[in-house]
Amino acid sequence: MELRKIVKVLESCRYECEAGPLENNTAFIALKELAESEEDRILQEKADGALEEYLE
């Protein structure tokens, strides 16, 4: 399962504890940012590959 999908599943569960909702947890925020940067990296790699194929 992709990290992005894991984050979406966790968000949809709406977990909470005494400290508040999961979305306010600094570790979860870092995980979400990591998932977004991973998705950006994957998209960039796909775009770079398509460009290379086009230029060949």
N, CA and C of each residue as an Amber inpcrd file, in Angstrom:
protein
   168
   0.8440000  -1.1720000   0.0000000   0.0000000   0.0000000   0.0000000
   0.8940000   1.2400000   0.0000000   0.5480000   2.2200000  -0.7960000
   1.3320000   3.4490000  -0.8900000   1.1570000   4.2950000   0.3710000
   2.1890000   5.0260000   0.6990000   2.1610000   5.8880000   1.8740000
   1.0050000   6.8790000   1.8090000   0.7460000   7.4320000   0.6510000
  -0.3530000   8.3940000   0.4630000  -1.6950000   7.7630000   0.8440000
  -1.8910000   6.5170000   0.4420000  -3.1400000   5.8220000   0.7600000
  -3.2510000   5.5310000   2.2560000  -2.1390000   5.1930000   2.8800000
  -2.1380000   4.9390000   4.3180000  -2.5560000   6.2000000   5.0700000
  -2.0140000   7.3440000   4.6700000  -2.3660000   8.6100000   5.3140000
  -3.8570000   8.8940000   5.1370000  -4.3880000   8.6720000   3.9420000
  -5.8170000   8.9180000   3.6990000  -6.7020000   8.0170000   4.5640000
  -6.3030000   6.7580000   4.7150000  -7.0750000   5.8330000   5.5530000
  -7.0540000   6.3020000   7.0100000  -5.8820000   6.6800000   7.4970000
  -5.7760000   7.1480000   8.8770000  -6.6050000   8.4160000   9.0960000
  -6.5760000   9.3240000   8.1210000  -7.3830000  10.5460000   8.2290000
  -8.8760000  10.2160000   8.2690000  -9.2930000   9.2680000   7.4590000
 -10.7150000   8.9320000   7.3910000 -11.2200000   8.2720000   8.6820000
 -10.3230000   7.6990000   9.4670000 -10.7170000   7.0670000  10.7270000
 -11.0240000   8.0890000  11.8210000 -10.5320000   9.3020000  11.6440000
 -10.7840000  10.3990000  12.5930000 -10.3900000  10.0220000  14.0270000
  -9.1740000   9.4490000  14.1610000  -8.6530000   9.0680000  15.4760000
  -8.4580000  10.2920000  16.3630000  -8.7140000  10.1050000  17.6580000
  -8.4880000  11.1550000  18.6530000  -7.9730000  10.5260000  19.9400000
  -7.2840000  11.3430000  20.7340000  -6.8530000  10.9440000  22.0630000
  -7.0170000  12.1490000  22.9900000  -6.4890000  12.0510000  24.2030000
  -6.6380000  13.1730000  25.1340000  -6.0410000  14.4550000  24.5800000
  -5.0290000  14.3270000  23.7450000  -4.3370000  15.4930000  23.1870000
  -5.0770000  16.1090000  21.9980000  -6.0850000  15.4170000  21.4750000
  -6.8370000  15.9520000  20.3450000  -6.8120000  15.0250000  19.1510000
  -7.2520000  15.5300000  17.9910000  -7.3230000  14.6950000  16.7860000
  -5.9390000  14.3520000  16.2230000  -5.8810000  13.2330000  15.5470000
  -4.6340000  12.7610000  14.9380000  -4.0360000  13.8210000  14.0040000
  -4.8900000  14.5540000  13.2930000  -4.4200000  15.5430000  12.3310000
  -3.5650000  16.6350000  12.9710000  -3.6590000  16.8010000  14.2960000
  -2.8580000  17.8080000  14.9970000  -1.5490000  17.2450000  15.5400000
  -1.3690000  15.9400000  15.4330000  -0.1700000  15.2820000  15.9370000
   1.0170000  15.6160000  15.0340000   2.1080000  16.0860000  15.6240000
   3.2570000  16.5050000  14.8200000   3.8560000  15.3480000  14.0160000
   3.8600000  14.1540000  14.5790000   4.3820000  13.0010000  13.8380000
   3.4880000  12.6870000  12.6400000   2.1750000  12.7900000  12.8170000
   1.2580000  12.5370000  11.7030000   1.4110000  13.6130000  10.6280000
   1.5790000  14.8520000  11.0460000   1.7840000  15.9470000  10.0790000
   3.0460000  15.6840000   9.2640000   4.1230000  15.2470000   9.9270000
   5.3660000  14.9340000   9.2170000   5.1530000  13.7700000   8.2500000
   4.3950000  12.7590000   8.6700000   4.0980000  11.6150000   7.8110000
   3.3090000  12.0630000   6.5740000   2.3410000  12.9300000   6.7780000
   1.5310000  13.4290000   5.6720000   2.3920000  14.2280000   4.6820000
   3.2790000  15.0620000   5.2000000   4.1830000  15.8260000   4.3370000
   5.1170000  14.9010000   3.5730000   5.5860000  13.8550000   4.2290000
   6.4500000  12.8720000   3.5750000   5.6940000  12.1800000   2.4410000
   4.4460000  11.8220000   2.6870000   3.6230000  11.1810000   1.6560000
   3.4260000  12.1080000   0.4700000   3.1920000  13.3900000   0.7360000
   2.9950000  14.3560000  -0.3450000   4.2790000  14.5550000  -1.1480000
   5.4210000  14.6290000  -0.4550000   6.6830000  14.8120000  -1.1650000
   7.0380000  13.5560000  -1.9640000   6.6710000  12.3780000  -1.4290000
   6.9060000  11.1320000  -2.1590000   6.0650000  11.1070000  -3.4360000
   4.8130000  11.5440000  -3.3210000   3.9350000  11.5780000  -4.4840000
   4.4730000  12.5670000  -5.5290000   4.9490000  13.7230000  -5.0690000
   5.5360000  14.7100000  -5.9800000   6.7520000  14.1320000  -6.6890000
   7.5850000  13.3980000  -5.9330000   8.7920000  12.7950000  -6.5120000
   8.4300000  11.7610000  -7.5750000   7.4210000  10.9500000  -7.2770000
   6.9920000   9.9240000  -8.2300000   6.4570000  10.5670000  -9.5110000
   5.6380000  11.6010000  -9.3530000   5.1020000  12.3000000 -10.5260000
   6.2180000  12.9310000 -11.3510000   7.2130000  13.5140000 -10.6700000
   8.3320000  14.1270000 -11.3850000   9.1410000  13.0730000 -12.1370000
   9.3510000  11.9180000 -11.5190000  10.0830000  10.8470000 -12.1900000
   9.3300000  10.3750000 -13.4340000   8.0090000  10.2680000 -13.3350000
   7.2090000   9.8660000 -14.4910000   7.2980000  10.9070000 -15.5930000
   7.2370000  12.1790000 -15.2230000   7.3310000  13.2580000 -16.2160000
   8.7060000  13.2550000 -16.8700000   9.7520000  13.0630000 -16.0740000
  11.1080000  13.0150000 -16.6200000  11.2630000  11.8430000 -17.5800000
  10.7000000  10.6920000 -17.2290000  10.7730000   9.5130000 -18.1040000
  10.0320000   9.7410000 -19.3980000   8.8660000  10.3870000 -19.3230000
   8.0930000  10.6610000 -20.5360000   8.8640000  11.6410000 -21.4340000
   9.5050000  12.6300000 -20.8250000  10.2870000  13.6060000 -21.5950000
  11.4500000  12.9090000 -22.2880000  12.1370000  12.0370000 -21.5630000
  13.2630000  11.3160000 -22.1560000  12.8070000  10.4750000 -23.3360000
  11.6770000   9.7870000 -23.2010000  11.1530000   8.9850000 -24.3000000
  10.7980000   9.8620000 -25.4930000  10.2190000  11.0070000 -25.2330000
   9.8240000  11.9260000 -26.2970000  11.0440000  12.4560000 -27.0390000
  12.1150000  12.7300000 -26.3150000  13.3160000  13.3080000 -26.9230000
  14.1550000  12.2710000 -27.6590000  13.8960000  10.9880000 -27.4480000
  14.6990000   9.9450000 -28.1210000  14.3460000   9.7700000 -29.5480000
